[in-house]
Amino acid sequence: MCETKVMKLMQKASFLRIHGDDDFKIIDCYQICGFKLEIGVDPSSGRGYGSLVWEAALGLCQYFEKEGIRFSDKKVIELGAGTGIVSILVALLGGDVTITDKPELLSGIERNVSFNIPSSFKPQVKVRALRWGLDINQFPSDYDYILCSDIMYIHDSIPLILETLLHLSNEKTTIYFASTLSYGKNVTRLGHVTLSQYFQTELVCRYGFKDINVYRMCLNTPTTLQLHI
Ligand SMILES: C[S@@+](CC[C@H](N)C(=O)[O-])C[C@H]1O[C@@H](n2cnc3c(N)ncnc32)[C@H](O)[C@@H]1O
């Protein structure tokens, strides 16, 4: 592993603070790419893992900052977006973003979008239900970027995530997939091995202390498949 790829993960910019709002009791604040993001989280909402910001999401945001990646006029979709932090940053960086998760997560994402994205940007942002493997036919296959952070930790989800990525991508699509490898025992590693049979996969950044890898992936074409035979 190249030492320069091992990064420190960004910290919250301020303390958690109580917000006088029935939707979000806690707001986490982050400084990234020159933006201050205020992300409502609610661990007691009963909406599952998606009501928190996971560290791979922070790793992906920080990777975009480090690399100076901009998304102007790019069509982007995020899977299992949770609070929506990654997509919100990508929308502020110019992307035309579809933020997806299970239906019960969408109201929280919409709140975070309205807190953080100026109304002039809002036409670029859609919040939609996408349950992996189930709703995929309601989405096209012409995305420039697909984003995923900490979504591969359950064994049964691996084929569903694979099916969803295969449906959404074409040979020009770039997937950025950040994963905390230590979650779900070996499921995350197994999932990435499975995906690497269908996508060319490159480790582009690692946050060693947190065991987070950021992968860049693109669909195997017949040419690249031949090279692997
Ligand atoms: C560990 S959280 C990560 C959330 C966010 N990506 C982050 O890094 O902060 C996993 C996310 O995947 C979503 N998820 C789990 N199973 C799903 C499924 N079958 N279809 C769509 N989303 C799913 C959860 O609702 C949750 O938001």
The ligand as an SDF file (V2000), in Angstrom:
LIG
                    3D

 27 29  0  0  0  0  0  0  0  0999 V2000
  -24.7640    1.9320    7.0280 C   0  0  0  0  0  0  0  0  0  0  0  0
  -25.9510    2.9570    6.2310 S   0  0  0  0  0  0  0  0  0  0  0  0
  -24.9040    4.0520    5.2760 C   0  0  0  0  0  0  0  0  0  0  0  0
  -25.6150    5.3410    4.9730 C   0  0  0  0  0  0  0  0  0  0  0  0
  -24.7660    6.3460    4.1580 C   0  0  0  0  0  0  0  0  0  0  0  0
  -24.4060    5.8040    2.8760 N   0  0  0  0  0  0  0  0  0  0  0  0
  -23.5260    6.7600    4.9150 C   0  0  0  0  0  0  0  0  0  0  0  0
  -22.4230    6.2690    4.5720 O   0  0  0  0  0  0  0  0  0  0  0  0
  -23.6470    7.5790    5.8500 O   0  0  0  0  0  0  0  0  0  0  0  0
  -26.5980    1.8740    4.9380 C   0  0  0  0  0  0  0  0  0  0  0  0
  -27.6940    2.4940    4.0920 C   0  0  0  0  0  0  0  0  0  0  0  0
  -28.1380    1.5540    3.1200 O   0  0  0  0  0  0  0  0  0  0  0  0
  -29.5620    1.5770    3.0790 C   0  0  0  0  0  0  0  0  0  0  0  0
  -30.0630    0.2720    2.6480 N   0  0  0  0  0  0  0  0  0  0  0  0
  -29.9260   -0.9120    3.2920 C   0  0  0  0  0  0  0  0  0  0  0  0
  -30.5300   -1.9060    2.6030 N   0  0  0  0  0  0  0  0  0  0  0  0
  -31.0630   -1.3200    1.4940 C   0  0  0  0  0  0  0  0  0  0  0  0
  -31.8060   -1.8190    0.3900 C   0  0  0  0  0  0  0  0  0  0  0  0
  -32.1230   -3.1050    0.2950 N   0  0  0  0  0  0  0  0  0  0  0  0
  -32.1720   -0.9520   -0.5780 N   0  0  0  0  0  0  0  0  0  0  0  0
  -31.8420    0.3720   -0.4780 C   0  0  0  0  0  0  0  0  0  0  0  0
  -31.1490    0.9070    0.5430 N   0  0  0  0  0  0  0  0  0  0  0  0
  -30.7600    0.0640    1.5250 C   0  0  0  0  0  0  0  0  0  0  0  0
  -29.9730    1.8930    4.5110 C   0  0  0  0  0  0  0  0  0  0  0  0
  -31.2840    2.4100    4.5910 O   0  0  0  0  0  0  0  0  0  0  0  0
  -28.9140    2.8920    4.9100 C   0  0  0  0  0  0  0  0  0  0  0  0
  -29.2640    4.2110    4.5960 O   0  0  0  0  0  0  0  0  0  0  0  0
  1  2  1  0
  2  3  1  0
  2 10  1  0
  3  4  1  0
  4  5  1  0
  5  6  1  0
  5  7  1  0
  7  8  2  0
  7  9  1  0
 10 11  1  0
 11 12  1  0
 11 26  1  0
 12 13  1  0
 13 14  1  0
 13 24  1  0
 14 15  1  0
 14 23  1  0
 15 16  2  0
 16 17  1  0
 17 18  1  0
 17 23  2  0
 18 19  1  0
 18 20  2  0
 20 21  1  0
 21 22  2  0
 22 23  1  0
 24 25  1  0
 24 26  1  0
 26 27  1  0
M  CHG  2   2   1   9  -1
M  END
$$$$
